[in-house]
Amino acid sequence: MDMIFTHFGISGPAVLRCSQFVVKELKKGRTVVPMIIDVLPHESEQIIVDRILRNVEMNPKKSFKNILKGIAPERFILYLLTKHQIKEDQRAGSLSKQIIRQLIHDLKQFTFTVHGSLPLDKAFVTGGGVSIKEIVPNTMQSKIMERLYFCGEILDIHGYTGGYNITSALVTGRLAGLNAAIESGHVGS
Ligand SMILES: Cc1cc2nc3c(=O)[nH]c(=O)nc-3n(C[C@H](O)[C@H](O)[C@H](O)COP(=O)(O)OP(=O)(O)OC[C@H]3O[C@@H](n4cnc5c(N)ncnc54)[C@H](O)[C@@H]3O)c2cc1C
């Protein structure tokens, strides 16, 4: 899942997926929510450190930037180099093991804090709505008020980003419409 660093903050599918959890935490009263990115989730930090240190040992004259090439998006690597005060053309052999370990740690656990979300009029993901506990699932009728049916976006359902909200709206819409028509006597059951 992609993530984008923008001028207003973070965005992209992975961020939309996280946003509902972040907003819930903020609503509980937290002022900041920490986010941790693991750019290389399939390998342990130790394995990456060992590999990079071996590479550095074999190529001490190569720039450290080139040793890291391809391991993560280039602009992210450039940012981490700046953060750790490593020059773009700095030779790998001139760096201490400790600084290399710290930079790899950032690749595995890059941490920053979220202070808020965009306002509702800019929202892609919105939570809340009629609780599905208040709905009869096979007819979509309200348990609280007879002859009232709900479907789609008005329900408190968090569909997985990527097509499931429309599927859910179509399925619950068909169920609700059909059952409302049956109840009103317009369609035979
Ligand atoms: C930017 C964006 C991107 C999305 N991308 C995806 C995606 O890729 N995949 C996915 O599955 N879902 C996606 N969704 C979610 C998906 O569009 C919704 O879950 C789905 O459209 C909900 O259908 P619905 O019929 O319940 O509501 P809506 O599609 O919102 O329909 C409600 C309709 O009611 C009308 N209406 C409102 N008030 C009144 C009124 N008082 N009188 C008469 N009419 C009224 C509105 O004008 C609207 O036409 C996205 C949503 C947004 C905002």
The ligand as a MOL file (V3000), in Angstrom:
LIG
                    3D

  0  0  0     0  0            999 V3000
M  V30 BEGIN CTAB
M  V30 COUNTS 53 58 0 0 0
M  V30 BEGIN ATOM
M  V30 1 C -13.6750 10.7280 -2.9930 0
M  V30 2 C -14.2810 9.3870 -2.7140 0
M  V30 3 C -13.7200 8.2590 -3.2800 0
M  V30 4 C -14.2750 7.0140 -3.0470 0
M  V30 5 N -13.7160 5.9160 -3.6080 0
M  V30 6 C -14.2530 4.7140 -3.4090 0
M  V30 7 C -13.6960 3.5680 -4.0220 0
M  V30 8 O -12.7110 3.6260 -4.7470 0
M  V30 9 N -14.2950 2.3890 -3.7940 0
M  V30 10 C -15.3970 2.2570 -2.9760 0
M  V30 11 O -15.9030 1.1570 -2.8030 0
M  V30 12 N -15.9480 3.3270 -2.3860 0
M  V30 13 C -15.4100 4.5370 -2.5910 0
M  V30 14 N -15.9690 5.6350 -1.9900 0
M  V30 15 C -17.1420 5.4530 -1.1100 0
M  V30 16 C -18.4020 5.2410 -1.9560 0
M  V30 17 O -18.5020 6.2360 -2.9400 0
M  V30 18 C -19.6110 5.2980 -1.0330 0
M  V30 19 O -19.4730 4.3410 0.0100 0
M  V30 20 C -20.9050 4.9960 -1.7960 0
M  V30 21 O -21.0580 5.8800 -2.8670 0
M  V30 22 C -22.0860 5.1190 -0.8600 0
M  V30 23 O -23.2710 5.0220 -1.5990 0
M  V30 24 P -24.6190 5.6010 -1.0380 0
M  V30 25 O -25.6180 5.3540 -2.1220 0
M  V30 26 O -24.8920 5.0530 0.2900 0
M  V30 27 O -24.3650 7.1610 -0.8110 0
M  V30 28 P -24.0300 8.2840 -1.8850 0
M  V30 29 O -23.3140 7.7120 -3.0630 0
M  V30 30 O -23.3830 9.3750 -1.1090 0
M  V30 31 O -25.4690 8.7220 -2.3880 0
M  V30 32 C -26.3140 9.5390 -1.6040 0
M  V30 33 C -27.1400 10.3610 -2.5560 0
M  V30 34 O -28.1580 11.0280 -1.8260 0
M  V30 35 C -28.2500 12.3530 -2.2840 0
M  V30 36 N -28.8630 13.1460 -1.2030 0
M  V30 37 C -28.3060 13.5850 -0.0550 0
M  V30 38 N -29.1780 14.2730 0.6740 0
M  V30 39 C -30.3300 14.2720 -0.0050 0
M  V30 40 C -31.6260 14.7990 0.2310 0
M  V30 41 N -31.9120 15.4650 1.3390 0
M  V30 42 N -32.5800 14.6030 -0.6980 0
M  V30 43 C -32.3190 13.8970 -1.8270 0
M  V30 44 N -31.1170 13.3620 -2.1040 0
M  V30 45 C -30.1460 13.5540 -1.2130 0
M  V30 46 C -26.8460 12.7570 -2.6050 0
M  V30 47 O -26.8240 13.8410 -3.4980 0
M  V30 48 C -26.3220 11.4520 -3.2560 0
M  V30 49 O -26.5760 11.4070 -4.6350 0
M  V30 50 C -15.4180 6.8910 -2.2070 0
M  V30 51 C -15.9840 8.0440 -1.6380 0
M  V30 52 C -15.4110 9.2650 -1.8700 0
M  V30 53 C -16.0440 10.4990 -1.2650 0
M  V30 END ATOM
M  V30 BEGIN BOND
M  V30 1 1 1 2
M  V30 2 1 2 3
M  V30 3 2 2 52
M  V30 4 2 3 4
M  V30 5 1 4 5
M  V30 6 1 4 50
M  V30 7 2 5 6
M  V30 8 1 6 7
M  V30 9 1 6 13
M  V30 10 2 7 8
M  V30 11 1 7 9
M  V30 12 1 9 10
M  V30 13 2 10 11
M  V30 14 1 10 12
M  V30 15 2 12 13
M  V30 16 1 13 14
M  V30 17 1 14 15
M  V30 18 1 14 50
M  V30 19 1 15 16
M  V30 20 1 16 17
M  V30 21 1 16 18
M  V30 22 1 18 19
M  V30 23 1 18 20
M  V30 24 1 20 21
M  V30 25 1 20 22
M  V30 26 1 22 23
M  V30 27 1 23 24
M  V30 28 2 24 25
M  V30 29 1 24 26
M  V30 30 1 24 27
M  V30 31 1 27 28
M  V30 32 2 28 29
M  V30 33 1 28 30
M  V30 34 1 28 31
M  V30 35 1 31 32
M  V30 36 1 32 33
M  V30 37 1 33 34
M  V30 38 1 33 48
M  V30 39 1 34 35
M  V30 40 1 35 36
M  V30 41 1 35 46
M  V30 42 1 36 37
M  V30 43 1 36 45
M  V30 44 2 37 38
M  V30 45 1 38 39
M  V30 46 1 39 40
M  V30 47 2 39 45
M  V30 48 1 40 41
M  V30 49 2 40 42
M  V30 50 1 42 43
M  V30 51 2 43 44
M  V30 52 1 44 45
M  V30 53 1 46 47
M  V30 54 1 46 48
M  V30 55 1 48 49
M  V30 56 2 50 51
M  V30 57 1 51 52
M  V30 58 1 52 53
M  V30 END BOND
M  V30 END CTAB
M  END
